[in-house]
Amino acid sequence: MSLRIADLFAERDSQRYTLHARHLNEQMVRVLKTIGFDRGYRRGVGPYLYDSHGERYLDLLSGWGVFAIGRNHPAVRDALKQVLDGEFPNLVQMDVSALAGVLAERLLRNVSYLDKVFFANSGTESVEAALKFARAATGRTGIIYCSHAFHGLSYGSLSVNGDQVFRSGFGPLLPECTEIRFNDLDALARALASRKIAAFIVEPIQGKGVIVPDDDYLRDALDLCRKHGTLFIADEIQTGLGRTGRFLAVEHWDIQPDLVLLAKSLSGGHVPVGAVLTHKWIFDKVFDRMDRAVVHGSTFAKNDLAMAAGLATLEVMESERLIENAARTGARLLRAFERMAQRHELVKAVRGKGLMIGIEFGAPRSLKLRASWNLLETASSGLFCQLIVIPLLKDHKILTQVAGHGNHTIKLLPPLTISDADCDWIERSFEVVISDAHRVPGAVWTLGKTLVDNAVRARARG
Ligand SMILES: Cc1ncc(COP(=O)(O)O)c(C=O)c1O
């Protein structure tokens, strides 16, 4: 008899947090319970999640950006079923599959200045490949990355991560990786001058904090790289595939990187996948002889399920005009949040492109509010944003989170399928919660006091 997964899911659901605390990451369970995010979702459809009471939530995290076409899209499910039902000769290894070839062809149709694709199983694997390819192609060893950068958490990616919280305790990391300030062309020019730099890796819009560079930054950075013989790697793992209202975010600045990295939403969220798009000459330096045909790769890369899901995802993005929808709904939301920033002193800035939006909060001017803000921030930097995201979830059924450690920016990364009704829901809910946060005393700051007490108790427990 076959395993009844759906029954298992239902039968053991009440134990999900106990099981995780016992056998997986206990600290994650503590986080979820502390902020009331232990909702035990049962279903996911499009941009919505449903809990055990059938209550509907609007998901603005989309699994850190993997569900760009929405959860459980019928086209992707159908493609996956076809692969399983078709008994395809998946992963023969000493043969190649047509599906990978067609997905590569489709991706390159959208990025016509590049001619090769290397498939991987995740974002971080795409980064690892790009770093190795850059060294092999240039014969150089140095890598430059930016402050606050996030490229994944395996050793190569961690070596180009601009956040100490992630790096700390895991050293030594890869040598000859140099951090420069994001958006600082002089720093880049100085770092490139040694002519030992294989690659500059950069997110066109930084995910941690949703930092959009100055308009000339990426174009001038690419020119500097070309001048110094350094390859330009655009990490589009979060920004790519329509997220910012263009197929790639670099299109906003009309630049053509040497390597483009994709992952996350490429498989519609169902199967892990990653991709490096690059030039033939770079590929030819890596895979330069027959006995080096497998010099870089990974067992599960190019598997038929990931490739089929990728093809279905690109098809859905095109047929449902999701890139256009991201541009339109994103512009609408940005305008709404900009209006909120004018009305509410706690909102300091609103940034983003398409459906990658950051709302930054900051110290208020008025005395009473400032005293409460200071109390909270002294207890734990960045805690304020929890006063927004907790009521958003509890009272308005909107799932969102802060964009990084010690950060005051809440990030919106919804599926690209959201409708105007969803935008109304978002705007209405943020307006209520942000207005409430300007009332002292009030429910939001009472919650703040509870969080401070929890933080103090947790610290005392060590
Ligand atoms: C810009 C960027 N690069 C790389 C990664 C790593 O991807 P993965 O978690 O699939 O390894 C992420 C993940 O959030 C990312 O946002």
The ligand as an SDF file (V2000), in Angstrom:
LIG
                    3D

 16 16  0  0  0  0  0  0  0  0999 V2000
   20.3150   37.6190   -3.8980 C   0  0  0  0  0  0  0  0  0  0  0  0
   20.4130   36.2150   -3.3790 C   0  0  0  0  0  0  0  0  0  0  0  0
   21.4290   35.4390   -3.7620 N   0  0  0  0  0  0  0  0  0  0  0  0
   21.5460   34.1730   -3.3240 C   0  0  0  0  0  0  0  0  0  0  0  0
   20.6350   33.6330   -2.4540 C   0  0  0  0  0  0  0  0  0  0  0  0
   20.7890   32.2260   -1.9710 C   0  0  0  0  0  0  0  0  0  0  0  0
   19.8180   31.3940   -2.5070 O   0  0  0  0  0  0  0  0  0  0  0  0
   19.5040   29.9840   -1.8370 P   0  0  0  0  0  0  0  0  0  0  0  0
   18.8480   30.2600   -0.5290 O   0  0  0  0  0  0  0  0  0  0  0  0
   18.6130   29.2900   -2.8250 O   0  0  0  0  0  0  0  0  0  0  0  0
   20.8030   29.2840   -1.6590 O   0  0  0  0  0  0  0  0  0  0  0  0
   19.5610   34.4120   -2.0180 C   0  0  0  0  0  0  0  0  0  0  0  0
   18.5830   33.8590   -1.0650 C   0  0  0  0  0  0  0  0  0  0  0  0
   17.8310   34.5470   -0.4220 O   0  0  0  0  0  0  0  0  0  0  0  0
   19.4450   35.7280   -2.4910 C   0  0  0  0  0  0  0  0  0  0  0  0
   18.4390   36.5200   -2.1180 O   0  0  0  0  0  0  0  0  0  0  0  0
  1  2  1  0
  2  3  1  0
  2 15  2  0
  3  4  2  0
  4  5  1  0
  5  6  1  0
  5 12  2  0
  6  7  1  0
  7  8  1  0
  8  9  2  0
  8 10  1  0
  8 11  1  0
 12 13  1  0
 12 15  1  0
 13 14  2  0
 15 16  1  0
M  END
$$$$
